[in-house]
Amino acid sequence: MPVSNSVANCTDLADKLFNCLTPKHQAGYYYREGEYDTCGLQMRNMKLCMKAKLLSDEDEAKKVVAKYELFDGSKLENSPTKGLVWSFKDKPGWD
């Protein structure tokens, strides 16, 4: 029996994948980067979620879910444009 949605919920990941594939997103990405977005991160996460969903052992499914690569802003410190285009502020505000 597949694991519950509390362990692996693919709905949000499917939304992010389909949003990445929209013409609006692709046009904006092409404008900024000069190439189309392959949506590799979203596709990888969706595949991992489907893999976790098909497992019967919840512990194994949690290990698969832990491999998700989420772009939630935590990786901004490693951004190649940091310092060139933008910089971190020490405190929020309109300084």
N, CA, C and O of each residue as an XYZ file, in Angstrom:
380
protein
N       0.846     -1.188      0.000
C       0.000      0.000      0.000
C       0.888      1.247      0.000
O       1.871      1.296      0.739
N       0.562      2.252     -0.812
C       1.380      3.470     -0.862
C       1.372      4.222      0.466
O       0.457      4.082      1.278
N       2.406      5.016      0.660
C       2.506      5.803      1.886
C       1.492      6.947      1.859
O       0.995      7.328      0.799
N       1.199      7.476      3.023
C       0.201      8.541      3.128
C       0.743      9.867      2.619
O       1.945     10.018      2.401
N      -0.153     10.820      2.434
C       0.245     12.147      1.970
C       1.042     12.909      3.010
O       1.750     13.855      2.663
N       0.951     12.530      4.257
C       1.743     13.212      5.282
C       3.232     12.905      5.123
O       4.075     13.689      5.560
N       3.560     11.775      4.505
C       4.960     11.415      4.280
C       5.436     11.955      2.930
O       6.490     12.585      2.844
N       4.664     11.708      1.892
C       5.033     12.160      0.540
C       3.804     12.737     -0.135
O       2.910     12.001     -0.550
N       3.762     14.052     -0.243
C       2.652     14.732     -0.894
C       3.166     15.334     -2.202
O       3.967     16.269     -2.189
N       2.708     14.800     -3.313
C       3.217     15.207     -4.624
C       2.425     16.347     -5.247
O       2.795     16.821     -6.321
N       1.358     16.801     -4.619
C       0.512     17.829     -5.214
C       1.263     19.142     -5.415
O       1.215     19.715     -6.503
N       1.948     19.622     -4.396
C       2.689     20.879     -4.510
C       3.825     20.767     -5.525
O       4.107     21.712     -6.261
N       4.471     19.608     -5.555
C       5.560     19.423     -6.500
C       5.042     19.385     -7.933
O       5.700     19.886     -8.845
N       3.868     18.795     -8.134
C       3.263     18.785     -9.470
C       2.900     20.205     -9.895
O       3.092     20.577    -11.052
N       2.379     20.992     -8.966
C       2.063     22.395     -9.277
C       3.315     23.164     -9.688
O       3.282     23.939    -10.644
N       4.412     22.954     -8.974
C       5.656     23.652     -9.299
C       6.198     23.209    -10.654
O       6.731     24.025    -11.406
N       6.066     21.920    -10.968
C       6.520     21.427    -12.255
C       5.684     22.011    -13.390
O       6.233     22.488    -14.382
N       4.370     21.975    -13.249
C       3.508     22.507    -14.302
C       3.671     24.018    -14.450
O       3.573     24.544    -15.559
N       3.920     24.723    -13.340
C       4.170     26.158    -13.409
C       5.466     26.445    -14.170
O       5.550     27.420    -14.917
N       6.461     25.604    -13.978
C       7.732     25.777    -14.672
C       7.564     25.586    -16.179
O       8.290     26.191    -16.968
N       6.619     24.756    -16.573
C       6.426     24.453    -17.987
C       5.526     25.439    -18.714
O       5.338     25.318    -19.924
N       4.966     26.414    -18.002
C       4.051     27.363    -18.640
C       4.811     28.312    -19.563
O       5.990     28.589    -19.343
N       4.134     28.805    -20.592
C       4.776     29.763    -21.491
C       5.241     31.038    -20.779
O       6.268     31.612    -21.142
N       4.496     31.478    -19.778
C       4.879     32.688    -19.048
C       6.231     32.505    -18.349
O       7.110     33.363    -18.443
N       6.382     31.393    -17.658
C       7.639     31.130    -16.960
C       8.779     30.978    -17.956
O       9.855     31.546    -17.770
N       8.539     30.209    -19.011
C       9.582     29.968    -19.996
C      10.011     31.261    -20.690
O      11.199     31.467    -20.939
N       9.049     32.133    -21.004
C       9.386     33.402    -21.653
C      10.212     34.278    -20.721
O      11.190     34.886    -21.155
N       9.836     34.353    -19.450
C      10.608     35.135    -18.485
C      12.003     34.582    -18.279
O      12.970     35.339    -18.194
N      12.110     33.287    -18.200
C      13.408     32.651    -18.014
C      14.296     32.885    -19.246
O      15.491     33.155    -19.125
N      13.685     32.775    -20.423
C      14.435     33.002    -21.654
C      14.918     34.448    -21.737
O      16.026     34.717    -22.202
N      14.092     35.355    -21.288
C      14.462     36.780    -21.292
C      15.652     37.026    -20.360
O      16.576     37.761    -20.706
N      15.622     36.406    -19.175
C      16.683     36.625    -18.190
C      17.958     35.847    -18.500
O      19.061     36.380    -18.376
N      17.808     34.587    -18.901
C      18.966     33.703    -19.018
C      19.442     33.462    -20.451
O      20.582     33.045    -20.656
N      18.583     33.720    -21.450
C      18.962     33.480    -22.834
C      18.781     32.053    -23.288
O      19.241     31.680    -24.368
N      18.117     31.247    -22.480
C      17.813     29.857    -22.831
C      16.558     29.434    -22.095
O      16.151     30.078    -21.128
N      15.949     28.363    -22.546
C      14.727     27.884    -21.893
C      15.070     27.103    -20.629
O      16.133     26.490    -20.532
N      14.163     27.135    -19.671
C      14.333     26.408    -18.419
C      14.033     24.941    -18.657
O      12.977     24.604    -19.193
N      14.936     24.074    -18.271
C      14.715     22.638    -18.451
C      13.828     22.061    -17.349
O      13.366     20.925    -17.460
N      13.588     22.821    -16.302
C      12.770     22.396    -15.157
C      13.315     21.117    -14.530
O      12.555     20.290    -14.026
N      14.622     20.963    -14.565
C      15.255     19.756    -14.046
C      15.043     19.551    -12.558
O      14.805     18.428    -12.113
N      15.127     20.626    -11.782
C      14.929     20.527    -10.337
C      13.517     20.059    -10.020
O      13.321     19.169     -9.191
N      12.538     20.658    -10.679
C      11.151     20.289    -10.442
C      10.879     18.855    -10.893
O      10.165     18.114    -10.218
N      11.444     18.468    -12.026
C      11.246     17.108    -12.529
C      11.892     16.087    -11.599
O      11.317     15.031    -11.333
N      13.087     16.404    -11.105
C      13.775     15.487    -10.191
C      12.967     15.294     -8.910
O      12.806     14.172     -8.431
N      12.459     16.402     -8.358
C      11.671     16.312     -7.136
C      10.392     15.519     -7.365
O       9.981     14.741     -6.504
N       9.758     15.711     -8.520
C       8.526     14.979     -8.812
C       8.800     13.485     -8.939
O       8.020     12.669     -8.448
N       9.899     13.122     -9.591
C      10.263     11.708     -9.706
C      10.544     11.093     -8.335
O      10.130      9.968     -8.053
N      11.254     11.844     -7.488
C      11.534     11.337     -6.141
C      10.250     11.151     -5.344
O      10.104     10.178     -4.604
N       9.325     12.088     -5.498
C       8.061     11.990     -4.778
C       7.268     10.768     -5.236
O       6.705     10.042     -4.416
N       7.227     10.547     -6.543
C       6.507      9.385     -7.061
C       7.166      8.085     -6.596
O       6.483      7.108     -6.290
N       8.496      8.084     -6.545
C       9.214      6.914     -6.044
C       8.866      6.659     -4.580
O       8.608      5.524     -4.182
N       8.861      7.733     -3.780
C       8.523      7.601     -2.365
C       7.077      7.168     -2.180
O       6.759      6.404     -1.269
N       6.211      7.659     -3.044
C       4.786      7.346     -2.931
C       4.520      5.857     -3.178
O       3.588      5.289     -2.607
N       5.326      5.235     -4.017
C       5.119      3.827     -4.348
C       5.724      2.859     -3.335
O       5.457      1.658     -3.388
N       6.530      3.369     -2.421
C       7.129      2.498     -1.408
C       6.098      2.137     -0.339
O       5.199      2.921     -0.034
N       6.245      0.950      0.217
C       5.312      0.538      1.265
C       5.846      0.835      2.663
O       5.075      0.929      3.618
N       7.144      0.980      2.782
C       7.766      1.267      4.073
C       7.892      2.779      4.262
O       8.523      3.454      3.449
N       7.296      3.309      5.327
C       7.325      4.757      5.559
C       8.723      5.275      5.841
O       9.055      6.389      5.437
N       9.547      4.498      6.522
C      10.909      4.943      6.815
C      11.728      5.098      5.538
O      12.483      6.060      5.393
N      11.582      4.158      4.620
C      12.280      4.262      3.339
C      11.763      5.454      2.540
O      12.541      6.146      1.883
N      10.461      5.695      2.593
C       9.866      6.825      1.881
C      10.389      8.146      2.446
O      10.634      9.086      1.691
N      10.558      8.224      3.753
C      11.093      9.447      4.373
C      12.530      9.702      3.933
O      12.935     10.854      3.779
N      13.303      8.639      3.729
C      14.676      8.797      3.251
C      14.692      9.352      1.831
O      15.545     10.172      1.489
N      13.751      8.904      1.005
C      13.670      9.394     -0.372
C      13.216     10.847     -0.377
O      13.747     11.663     -1.130
N      12.229     11.175      0.468
C      11.713     12.545      0.534
C      12.797     13.504      1.023
O      12.802     14.674      0.640
N      13.697     13.034      1.849
C      14.776     13.877      2.365
C      15.749     14.308      1.271
O      16.552     15.217      1.483
N      15.688     13.667      0.101
C      16.579     14.010     -1.005
C      16.043     15.132     -1.882
O      16.701     15.538     -2.840
N      14.846     15.639     -1.561
C      14.300     16.749     -2.358
C      15.270     17.913     -2.349
O      15.912     18.193     -1.337
N      15.373     18.592     -3.486
C      16.152     19.822     -3.563
C      15.154     20.962     -3.685
O      14.549     21.159     -4.739
N      14.989     21.697     -2.621
C      14.018     22.779     -2.617
C      14.712     24.116     -2.766
O      15.712     24.375     -2.096
N      14.198     24.958     -3.627
C      14.712     26.314     -3.752
C      13.806     27.207     -2.918
O      12.827     27.764     -3.416
N      14.144     27.331     -1.664
C      13.332     28.115     -0.744
C      14.046     29.377     -0.287
O      13.616     30.027      0.666
N      15.121     29.720     -0.954
C      15.881     30.893     -0.565
C      17.086     30.557      0.286
O      17.951     31.409      0.492
N      17.161     29.342      0.781
C      18.280     28.977      1.640
C      19.575     28.848      0.849
O      20.658     28.924      1.430
N      19.486     28.656     -0.464
C      20.677     28.517     -1.280
C      21.101     29.842     -1.907
O      22.003     29.866     -2.745
N      20.473     30.927     -1.520
C      20.811     32.212     -2.111
C      22.230     32.648     -1.784
O      22.825     33.426     -2.529
N      22.773     32.161     -0.692
C      24.128     32.540     -0.325
C      25.141     32.007     -1.323
O      26.246     32.539     -1.424
N      24.781     30.959     -2.066
C      25.673     30.386     -3.061
C      25.353     30.875     -4.466
O      25.878     30.331     -5.437
N      24.520     31.869     -4.594
C      24.095     32.362     -5.897
C      25.272     32.982     -6.655
O      26.073     33.704     -6.060
N      25.388     32.709     -7.966
C      26.490     33.296     -8.728
C      26.345     34.802     -8.934
O      27.316     35.466     -9.296
N      25.150     35.355     -8.710
C      24.953     36.783     -8.913
C      25.097     37.588     -7.623
O      24.975     38.813     -7.644
N      25.356     36.916     -6.505
C      25.527     37.642     -5.252
C      26.766     38.529     -5.343
O      27.852     38.067     -5.693
N      26.590     39.783     -5.028
C      27.688     40.732     -5.084
C      27.825     41.421     -6.426
O      28.339     42.537     -6.500
N      27.370     40.770     -7.494
C      27.425     41.388     -8.815
C      26.137     42.133     -9.121
O      26.165     43.270     -9.591
N      25.021     41.496     -8.856
C      23.720     42.082     -9.160
C      23.025     42.565     -7.902
O      22.356     43.597     -7.923
N      23.173     41.841     -6.818
C      22.495     42.164     -5.570
C      23.393     41.784     -4.412
O      24.388     41.081     -4.585
N      23.031     42.255     -3.225
C      23.773     41.891     -2.028
C      22.795     41.722     -0.869
O      21.694     42.272     -0.882
N      23.218     40.950      0.135
C      22.388     40.747      1.308
C      22.347     42.020      2.142
O      23.328     42.760      2.213
N      21.225     42.261      2.759
C      21.122     43.348      3.731
C      21.258     42.755      5.118
O      20.837     41.625      5.368
N      21.855     43.534      6.024
C      21.994     43.067      7.388
C      20.637     43.064      8.095
O      20.365     42.182      8.910
N      19.811     44.018      7.796
C      18.490     44.092      8.403
C      17.476     44.479      7.327
O      17.814     45.199      6.389
N      16.261     44.015      7.454
C      15.259     44.383      6.470
C      14.890     45.861      6.576
O      14.938     46.444      7.659
N      14.529     46.450      5.467
C      14.131     47.848      5.477
C      14.534     48.536      4.189
O      15.133     47.930      3.300
N      14.198     49.804      4.106
C      14.459     50.595      2.897
C      15.656     51.509      3.117
O      15.536     52.726      2.983
N      16.787     50.948      3.448
C      17.996     51.748      3.700
C      18.625     52.218      2.419
O      19.648     52.902      2.448
